[in-house]
Amino acid sequence: MVKHKIFEGASEKAHNFYKGWNQRMPDHLSMDVLLCCMFVHHGKDAEDRLRRFEQCRKDLTQDEALWVMSLLMLEKVINLASESDEAKTFYEQIKDVGKETKH
């Protein structure tokens, strides 16, 4: 997988950072998940991103693969949700609350 290429020949300090990261972070922010997200995200087009996902998916658990796809879709979901009437109303309420606290 991607992490093997990144950490190949790396120092013991880098390996310890990797292990420590996974112990401190929640599952959806594990180094494997984040590295796969970065690898897929930087594909040149949709076909390349799919190929990249399939390549790193081989080394992920089913849950990790789900986290990767979820994180990659997060920006799209946020954009769709922010266009809803409920979100617009919520943003207006937040804006009004911020004005009240500044006075």
N, C-alpha and C positions, 0 to 999 in steps of 0.2 A: 504494500500500500504506500501511499504518499509519505507517511511518517517514516517508513523504513528508508526512503530515499533522503529525506531531510536529516535524519539522525545518523545515517551511515557515516562512520568515521568521526562522529561528534565526540566531544569530551564527556567524561563521566559527569561533569557538572550539568551538561545539557540533558543527559539521560535522567539525572536526579530531578531536574526542573520538570521534565515531562511527567515523571512518576508523582512528584509532589503536587503538580497542577491537578491531576486526576483525583487525588485524595481530597483536595480542598474544594473543588468545584462540583456543582450539581451535574448529573448525568448529561443533560442536554448541552452543557458547556465543556464537555470533556475534550481533551486535546484531539482525539481521533475524530470526533464530530466536527470540531472547528477546522481542522486541517482538510477534511473532506469537503466541507463547505467552501473553503477558499479555493481548493483545487477545482471544484465544479464551477464555481462562480466565474473563474477566470477563463473558462472555455470561450473559443472565438465565436461560436454560434450555438443554436439550440441542439444541433446534432452532436457537436463536440462536447457540450455540457452533459448530454445524456450518456455519451460514451465514457466520459470521465466519471460520472456517477456510478455506472456499472462497473468500472474498473476498481474504484475504491470500495464499493458495496461488498465485494467479495470478502473483505477483511472486517466488516462491521456486523454486529448483531442486528437482528430485526429491529429492535428498539433504537439502536444508533442510526440505522438507515432512515427510520421514521423521523428522528430528530433532525437529521441532515435535510430531508425534504421539507420539513416544517420550517426550519430556519431560512431556507432558501426562498420559501413562499411568503415569509413574514412581511416583507416590504409590500408585496402585491396585496395581501390581505389588509394591511393597514391603509393603503391607498383606497381600496374599495370601501372599507368601513368608514373612512373619513369623509367620503362623498355622500353618506346616508343622511337623511333628515335628522335622525337622532344624534348623530355626531355633530352636525352643524349647530343644533340646539345646545348640545353639551359645550361646544367650544364658545358659544356666545355667553353661556352661563359662567364659564371659567373666566372669560375676559371681563365680565361685569364684577365678579368677585375680586379679581385682581385690582380693579379700579377702586373698589370700596376700601381695601386694606391699605392703599397708598395714601389715603387722606387722613 
